[in-house]
Amino acid sequence: MGSLPFRHGFICSPTKLATAAAPETGDCQRGGSAAKHEARRPPGRLRPVERRSAPTPIGLVFGWQVQAQLRLQPARHQHLPETMRGWGFLVLSLCVLSCLVSGVTSGRTSSYVRTEFPSTDIPLESEWFATPKGYNAPQQVHITQGDYDGKAVIVSWVTPEEPGTSEVFYGKKEKQYDQKAEGTATNYTFYDYKSGYIHHCLVDGLEYNTKYYYKIGSGDSAREFWFETPPAIDPDASYTFGIIGDLGQTFNSLSTLQHYEKTGGQTVLFVGDLSYADRYEHDDGIRWDSWGRLVERSTAYQPWIWNSGNHEIEYRPDLGETSTFKPYLHRYLTPYLASKSSSPMWYAVRRASAHIIVLSSYSPFVKYTPQWWWLKYEFKRVDREKTPWLIVLMHSPIYNSNEAHYMEGESMRAAFEKWFVKYKVDLVFAGHVHAYERSYRISNIHYNVTSGNRYPVPNKSAPVYITVGDGGNQEGLASRFIDPQPDYSAFREASYGHSILQLKNRTHAIYQWNRNDDGNHVPADTVVFHNQYWTSSTRRRRLKKNHFHLENLEDLISLF
């Protein structure tokens, strides 16, 4: 059996996979010199591997379909006792499970062929964009985290006709609002568009793990919603995040929202490119309003952690608009001051067992800029004893094997990748590329013009990089990947969808990518991630014996 080249820790391969470029150095071992030699190959140059029969499912392990290249040779096994053949199957199954639980499959490009139909905008007169009943009724309601640790929310909404009230009435029982918070209202113009009155209200002093009901507006036009606060900051607090990017307002966007609503996600990590209003004539602000009404079905009931993308820049000197991110900054607040940031474009929050860092791909970030200084000190504030899961959000991906925006994130990689490795970031989520891709744990921190090491290599301290720019916008899918698949790419597919990240405890998380519209309830990509901090050998010994794998295995089985 050969060994797979990209994995933190030991490598186990139940069979030679046709898409793997693995040095044949034996089973279940760390990559030695041969592995290092293989890792330095350029991204597009894979060592040829013998092609056998077409991919054949070798089993379903907790709902995962494992593809392998098998040549059936029954004559080899006819002389074996039945018990030995049974043991062989058991060993094979355990080896497959070991690889999956370790977060590793062979690098492959999905063979799924998406049914072709255009990414069509939802018409403005559609019921999905309907305005609520009543004069000046609040609309486009959305909430986000309002502080550093999850005991506050910022409630935002728009009133179209007049300012009205900026108060939020809230309480722990439905229709019993015994507390009140006061907000502010603002508006803006963009070329010939004038926004409604945009309200923002901080509701703080909340209790953890509590459901709150809230009401905004007044009289017959008042509207009522609810949200739930996260559990207290704790290394073993379980929590479920959704990850969505490049959403837009097409029928595919709606499908993504509808699919996400069924997952049990508690908070969305949004990786940029919201409304795509800049795709319409004069950056039509009406499309900011319609988008806010479309996503209200989710954003009014759970926090979305916002990040901006290139479609939020809206720099239009030809229209007299010379300030960047103008509509975005008026509409979508972030709790940047709570993390000592100097700009709402980059900030951090802690939620349950996660420390989430939001970076701006389109603000200055090179050495000695405000964003660079802030990130340097924010990493030092991270306490993995309290929030073991360290997650970074950005818009432009650092590692991407799609022809669209290939190497566009290289300058941010050069600025920040050393810190990602030094502080053992678990996951980096990005958008921008309208497809899905997951990398292995790799880094390129030693690259320079004379080093000779100019390509990503396996690095067990590096994050996994995941691109989820597949929310459904009108620009369509980026279906042209670099061929052959680079060594650093674990899985890729050009389909619309979203991701779910379930933090189970301090050591393990279950990650799934779900494509839309394939009629299949089994996620297209599933990985169990080991926490970068708590699964080191030294800290693992500190965990109580009964804290470990049996509980997690039961959690895993319960998913399917």
PyMOL commands that set and color helices and strands:
alter all, ss='L'
color gray80, all
select helices_A, chain A and resi 33-39+74-77+82-101+127-129+219-221+251-261+277-279+286-299+310-312+317-319+326-331+336-339+370-381+410-422+537-540+545-547+549-558
alter helices_A, ss='H'
color red, helices_A
select strands_A, chain A and resi 56-61+64-68+108-109+139-145+153-159+167-171+179-182+184-186+189-190+193-194+197-203+211-216+223-228+239-244+267-270+304-305+347-351+354-358+389-393+427-430+436-439+442-443+457-458+464-468+489-493+497-503+508-515+525-530
alter strands_A, ss='S'
color yellow, strands_A
deselect
rebuild
show_as cartoon
